[in-house]
Structures are given as structure tokens and as C-alpha cells.
Amino acid sequence: MAVTLTEKAAEHVQKFLTKRGKGIGIRVGVKTSGCSGMAYALEFADAAEPEDNVFESYGIKVIVDPKSLVYIDGTDIDFVKEGLNSGFKFTNPNEKESCGCGKSFHV
């Protein structure tokens, strides 16, 4: 399996990488947070570590550390606009439940 980006999400990341002037993609992981236990973490990646899992979607590298991959393997990341809000939406087949605000999840 893998962690993938939709075409729309990849385009959004590419715009930010171009604006930033450097980077090979994004690092996706999880951190302990929120009411359900875990939250997604995203940051720009300038390099991958030897132990990282590297996937590619629409020319964008998606880098995931081994500890996070257990929780997010199979996740598809989209970029959505809902009303005045926009952001990344995670579709994670491992997710058992999420909190009411949608910021954290439980596997």
C-alpha cells in the first residue's frame, strides 16, 4: 500500500514548493494530539532519511516515517474547499473514529 495525493492536492503542494524555492515533497506523519488520540502532521521535506518510506503522486514525493506508516498506510490526501475554508482532507482506511471537530482520529 502507500500514502497518496490526489491530483488537486499534488498541485497545491507543488505551488507551495515552487513559492518556497526548495523541497522534494511533503512529510506526512502522526502525532499524539486531540480528543481521539492522534492527529495528522504535514511539513515540507527537503530530504528523506534512509529509514523513510517514499511514495510519489503526480510528481510529488510523499515521505512517511516507519512509525507513522503503521497508522496511515493506504491514506489518500485530497485538497478541498468547503465554503470559505480550504485544507487537506485525509481518507484513512485504518481510521476507526474521529473527534467531532475532525482534527484527531483513532485507529
Buried (B, 14 or more C-beta within 10 A) or exposed (E): EBBBBBEBBBBBBBEEBEEEEEBBBBBBBBEEBBEBBBBBEBEBBEEBEEEBBBBEBBEBBBBBBEEBBEBBBEBBBBBEEEEEEEEBBBEBEBBEEBBEEEEBBBB
